[in-house]
Amino acid sequence: MSHGSNSERTDRTEVGIVGVGRVGQWFVAKLVEAGYDPVVCDVDEDAVEAAVSKGATKAGSPAVLTEQVELVLLSLPGREVVERVMEGADGVLETLDAGQVVVDTGTTPPDVDLHYQSVCHDREAGYVDCGITHEGPGEFDDGLGPSYSMFVGGTREDYERARPVVEALSHGHEFYEGIGNGHLVKAANRLRQTCRAAVASEVCEFLTNNGVDPERVVDQLEWDIPAPYTDPEYLTTRGFDRALRTDDGDTEERGFRVDHRGVRPRLRTSDWANDPAYALDIARSSDTHVPMLTAADQSLRLAENYGRALVDRELSFGDEEWHPFHVAAVYRAVNRPQEEWRRLAGGKNDGGVDGDGDERN
């Protein structure tokens, strides 16, 4: 197989898209709008015909597509498909040549990015990973689809070669130098989205299961929680009803007891009383599933204990913005203990090494 110069080929159009499903169709529309003549291929003939109707040209395989373009755009659902498209029969690597660049916009882990960057660089071709999301800035366009934000990883040289196409496809993008970093940022964004969805579900179920309409709370506080989370099919006060019937003679395990010392009965929590602990007690009594709150409560307790220990030993980071009771301090301490304790010790640690890693005399 020859891997000669691009200058030998005169029939190459600009951009090819392997995979024209939902996202790939929007890519076709955006590229045509920007003046490109995209070449497409997909195992789904209906998807290919839909792309052709938008102005694309059909290629019979990834290998044929790669022969015709300068930039190969992968819009695929996962690593297995990427591997088949790149290395399988009639795949991209059968015809990939020097000077071309592959842009992977699909759902691919960084180790796959690292592998294909190496393979492409061996052929003097480029490779960048490009995570995408439609949940960033910008508005949906009926004709051009979502406003994508893109996160691009790779070398600066490969990025610059892909940049005009990335700019045509995205509402905005950011380059994070280093292969795999684009998909790393995408994974972090999904982590945030997943946690937010879990929190939204948990908060709304907590309210619903204890007799309060979550939609009213969301409206009042202007929380960013979509309607499907706040549409309760039922409301119940079972948690509070059971709690208020509990007294010292009740043998059943309860999350909290009733305190009669005030003007009216109230729920009594543990000595370490704060809002998350109080919410946990309510959830236990009403049999409400709150795993996120349980985990967050444990982190808050750890932060409290950690902060007290630092204050007790008169340790600080010398950072006015740092607070020893902030939950982020615990995450830093657990994930980067050596760095954090060097900071606590003012750049020195007990092992005779200063903050720059040099031994002290």
Beta strands, then each sheet from edge to edge (+ up, - down):
strand 1: 15-18
strand 2: 39-41
strand 3: 57-58
strand 4: 71-74
strand 5: 101-104
strand 6: 126-133
strand 7: 148-154
strand 8: 170-177
strand 9: 257-259
strand 10: 266-268
sheet 1: 3+ 2+ 1+ 4+ 5+ 6+ 7- 8-
sheet 2: 9+ 10-
end
